[in-house]
Amino acid sequence: VIEQLKPHVAGVNEVADVFRVYRGSRKEGSVSRGVDRTRIVFAELATHFDLETATDTGLVSNFYAVHNRRCLSQLRGVWAATSAIWDFSFRQPVHLLQAYYGSKVAFFFAWAGFYCKALLALLVPATICIALMVASQYFEYRRGFLIEVLQLGFGVVVIVWAAGTRNLFLQDAQYFVEYWHLWAPKRLPRPQYEGSLQRSRIDGSQMERRANNVVLSLTRYFSTLVTIVFCLLVMVAIYGWMTVFHGQMNIVASIVLALQIKVFEIIYRPIAMWLTRLENHKYQVDFINALIWKTFAFQFINYYYAFFYLMIAQKFTEAGCPMVRGIGHDCIWALRRQVIATVGFLAVCRLIEVFANWGWVKLQIFLQNRSLARSAGGAEAPVRSYMEEQAYLADFEEAEQMEAKLQLVLSLGFVLLFACIAPVVVVVVFVVFVVQLRASAWYLTNVARRSFPREAGPNGIGAWNDVIAILMGVGVISSALVLVIHGEAFRGQHILTRISFVIVFAFVSFVMWEVLRRSQPEEDSETALLKSRRQHVQAKLSLVGQALPKATHVASSREEEEQARYVSSGQWRRLRPMNRTHEDWGKVDTPDNAAQLELEEPARVNDPSDMIP
């Protein structure tokens, strides 16, 4: 490109005159960033070699992306510093993260920081609702009805907040998708995919691996069946927990429930990975999405079934509602206490897990140093290089990223499902998000190896958008069921009346969501402007591409001479589609509207680098 432009465009002598050059350890720089080179190398290796199996069998000792000292130090200073704990703007350096870890990790922290701000805003109505609920205890007249009105009102606030927050984040996500060129990322094939070589259905001249569709369907049915069996085991265990603690829903019951949830989570985690591998997905994105849905389906039952049982079924059992000290038999009060205590204990467990990983890494390094010292026989132990030291750090690849995001989504689910009953859960979940956000930043820059930079899809956080939408829908039904089952207004009402209220409440909620969605388009003005500018640049470059060959060959017509003169002088605005091109370049189709482009001209029209996307 540079050699073709040199004779005809003033000021073009080297790559930096046309392309953006990134200067890292190389003085001459490169047109690609380190994260891009790492992604390209990893994609090529992963396409042809099963690196995970090679490592498990000992053929490969280890493989990982290496940290850059300078970039890591910069991230520690601006992102993972202890002073960031008190930064309640929760602004994340997403462009730095995308340039170092890839767009998937950048989207994770962009989402987490955005929801921290959204939860901070929700704290205001939550605090008002908590204060009114506490004040209502001093009113004897229709105290229960007042609490129900507060629950309904705050439930509506949460419904509107959830829809507005999701729509606003989708706007931000679309901007990042456009800015980072994520419209159609390459679908990375999995080397573990098994199938027979067959002629490609798309390109008949190529051969591709294709698995038997019947076998694929059977394995996925089997995977679904195993997940259902584990969900049933969780339900049986929770029924046993209810049987043991139904008479005294105290702090001990909350601790036991939290421990039970974590135990089942640890047991199912490797099983979910094994089942997803058994399903033999061809592409990595399909593999991760299947793992997300499988894990979420199980964890939905594992985390929420006990509370739904308390809210819906416990009242109609022989034992009735649990006894609450100072209140009497009350399912809602018992549910409120259990939600708050369980979410708090789960947050503590997650924090312990993060520091346990840090301790395990330090222990491994200590044991390795001692082993090297003993093998040296009293002499000075060999010093490991910076690259070798990272072999003992923890992983933060796609499975670990999914687990970290799942913990936050499940915590958010407590707000969407039960905040109308216990508004104080908003405070607890806000603390969970803040601690997880800061702990993850510290973890990535001090404990974890650099993850391979993977590209996110055009939907930003991908399947997690649909997961949050499902939690929002279930939260609407949950808010309505609390009122029709335990509300004084529906005491003694016919079952059809209660069902009708649930249907009407859900319908009104979905109408509000649709109104909010239409009032908050997925593309904001900045994204639309960025897209228009790039379309303008691409259209201009297509005109330059038609005219440039005339400048490098003998012009065969007056029109071609004019076009070549425009290119050499930098008069890009005067270029127009040509009817025919040089035979060496073949025919080029031009957009119908290329001649009518009237968008704003770049500020420096003589500098071709202004027009490179």
Buried (B, 14 or more C-beta within 10 A) or exposed (E): EBEEBBEBBBEBEEBBBBBEBBEEEEEEBBEBBBBBBBBEEBBEBBEEBBBBEBEEEEEBEEBBBEBBEEBBEBBBEEBBBEEBEEEEEBEBBBEBBBBBBBBBBBBBBBBBBBBBBBBBEBBEBBBBBBEBBEEBEEEEEEEBEBBBBBBBBBBBBBBBBBBBBBBBBBBBBBBBBBBBEBEEBEEBBBBBBEBEEEEEEEEEEEEBEBBEEEEBEEBBEEBBEBBEEBBEBBBEBBBEBBEEBBEEBBEEBBEBBBEBBBEBBEEBBEBBBEBBBEBBBBBBBBBBBBBBBBBBBBBBBBBBBBBBBBBBEBBEEEEEBBBBEEEEBBBBBBBBBBBBBBBBBBBEBBBEBBEEBBEEBEEBBEEBEEEBBEEEEEEEBEEBEEEEEBBBBBEBBBBBBBBBBBBBBBBBBBBBBBBBBBBBBBBBBBBBBBBBBBBBBBBBBBBBBBBBBBBBBEBBBBBBBBBBBBBBBBBBBBBBBBBBBBBEEBEEEEEEEBEEBBEEBBEEBBEBBEEBBEEBBEBBEBBBEBBEBBBBBEBBBBBBEBBBBBBBBEBEEEBBBBBBBBBBBBEBEEBBBBEEBBEEBEEBEBBEEBEEBEEEEBEEBEBBBEBEE
